[in-house]
């Protein structure tokens, strides 16, 4: 499998996160496969193991995983500017509703396994990108989600990471944001289980104008 993927040179996808040493996208292509040991190849290591953290200042050692690094919102903004991309999509961490935003929605964590390891009663989610570069989310809801969550009385601390924005905390984007070509990608928040796709356009949006919508399915 590749270490990363690009969508129309606007969206960068990887498993873990960004790397302080990733100065140009071409650096990824320079990594020779198969990998001997990722810990000796910093860019590959970070693409596979790095995590966002809202409290991180700069790139810091990832003490939880004992490998790679954590990075904050400022590093995401700088990476998008440096790599000439609008959005970063990654996985690697369980989030309660299957996906979560970070760094003014310039990074999205998507987790596609529901009820991860059974004890975590999380949604699964898939992000879809159409030919107009509009993003949509499909959520797969575990059975008895509300019942089990209510029985617990609180969220499992391992279930919702401390470094991404909860879907429930998401605020609707400014409707005029699409008129600002230099804005970071904006995502319109939708109420759970009331999916409504954003209006389609007949052309690829300008940079910083990626649209999203979401759909929820019971699983």
N, C-alpha and C positions, 0 to 999 in steps of 0.2 A: 504494500500500500504506500501511497505517497505521504510525505510528511505534512503537506499542506496542499490546498487547492484554491484557485481563484475563480470567481464568477465575473465575467466581463471586465476583468481588471478593476473591479470596484469593491468586491467583497472578498476578504481573505478568510479562509477556513482552516482550522487546525484542531488538534485534540486538546492541547494544554493551553498555551498562551504565547505572548510575544517575547522576544529576546532583546536584551540590551545590545547585543552584537549584530542584530539583523538590520543593517544599514540600507540594504537594497534587496528586493525580491529575488534577484539573481543569485544571491548567496545561498538560497535554499536549493537551487538547481546544482550548485557546486558540491553539495554533500553527496558523497559516494555511497551507494547502497550495494549490498546489505550493510547495516550498521554494525560495527564491531561491539562497541559499548557506548551507549549514549552519554554517559557521564563525562566522557572525554571529548565530546563534540558539543560545545555550548549551545549552538543554535538548535541543533536537533534535540538536545536535552530539554530546552525551554519550550520548543514547539510541542513536545510530548507531556511535559510535567509542570509548566509554570501555571500560576493561579492569580487571578485578580484579587485585590484586597482594597476596600475603600479607604482604609487607614494608612496604606503604604505610601511612603514618600520616596520616590525613586524605586530602583530595583533593589530588593533586599533578599537575603537568604530565606528560603522556604523551610522554616524550622519544623513545620508540621510534617512535611513529606521527607525531610532530610535530603532533598535533592532539588536542584533548579532554584527558582526565585518566585517572589510575589511582586506585583506591580500595581500602581495606583491609577486613578483616572487621568492624571497628567501624562503618564507614560502612554496610555492608550491614545490620547489626543495627538501626542507627538509622533507616535508610530503611524497613525493614519495620515498625518501630514507628510511624513518622511517617505512612506511607501506609496503615497498617492492613491489611497483607498478611502472609501466612505465608512466601511463597517467591518468588524471582526466578529466571526462566529466560531464558537468553540464549545467543547463538551466538558468532560473530565470531573464535573462535580454535580451531585444530586441537588436539584432545586424543587421545591414543593409542588409547583404548578407546571413543571416540565420545562419552562424557560424563564429567564430573568434577565433584566437589563443592568448595564453598568456604564459608568462614564458618560452620562448624558445620552445613553442609548447608542453609543458608538461601538459597544461590545455586547453581544448576546450570548449567554450560556444556554445551551440546549441539551437536555438530557432525555434520551429516548427509551429508557427502560422504566416501566412503572413498577411500583412495589419493590424497589431495589433491595435485594437481599432480604426480602419478605418483611423485615421489621420496620422498614421505611415505607410508609403508605403515601408515596408520591405519585403525581401524574407523570405520564410520559408525553413528550411533545416532539413534533417534527416541523422543521421550517422549510417552506417551499418558496422558490423564487421563479417567477414567470418571465416571459421574454421581454416584458417591460421593466424588469428589475423591481417588481412589486413583491414584497414579502408577505407570506401568510403563514399562520401557525395552526397546526392541527394538534389538539390535545386529546390524549386518551386517559379517561378518568377511571381510577380503580373503583371496584364495587365497594359500596358502603363507606365511601371516603369520609363524608361528614360524620357518620356514626362513630367510626373509629377515632377520628380526630377529636370529637366531643368526649369520648370515653377517656382519652388521654388527658384531656383538660388543658393541654398546651401542646405546642409544636415540639416535635422531637428535635433537640438541638443539633443532631447530626443531619437532620433532613433538610434544613434551610441553611445554606452557608452564610457566614457572617460578612461575605465580601461582595455580594451582588444585591441589586435592588429587588425586593419582593414584587411579584406581579400585582399584588393588592395595593402596593404603595404607588403604583404608576399613575401619573397624572396625565390627562389628555393633552395632546400637543396643541400648540397654538395653531389655529386653522390658517393663519397667514404665513406659517413657517415655510410652506412650499414655495413662497414667492422669494425666499432668500436663498440664492444659489450657494452661498458659502456656509450655510448652516450645516451642522451635523445631521445625520439621518434622524428623522422624527418618526415615532411610532404612536399611533393613536390607540389608547387603551380601550378595551371593550369589557363590558361586564361578563362575568363568567357564565357560560352556557347560553349566551344570547349573541351568537356570532353574526356579524354583519361585515361583509367585505367592503373595503374602501372602493370608491369610484375608480373605474379603470380609465387609463389614458390611452391615446392612440400613438404615443411615442415614448421612447426611453427617457425617463426623467433626467434632469440635469444632476450634476454631482450634489450630494447633500439633500436629495429630494426623494429618497427611497420611501415607499409606502408599505404599510403592513396591515394585516387583518388576522383574525383568528377564528378557529372553529373548534368546538369541544365535542368529543364523542365519549360515551360511556363504554368502558372496557371491561 
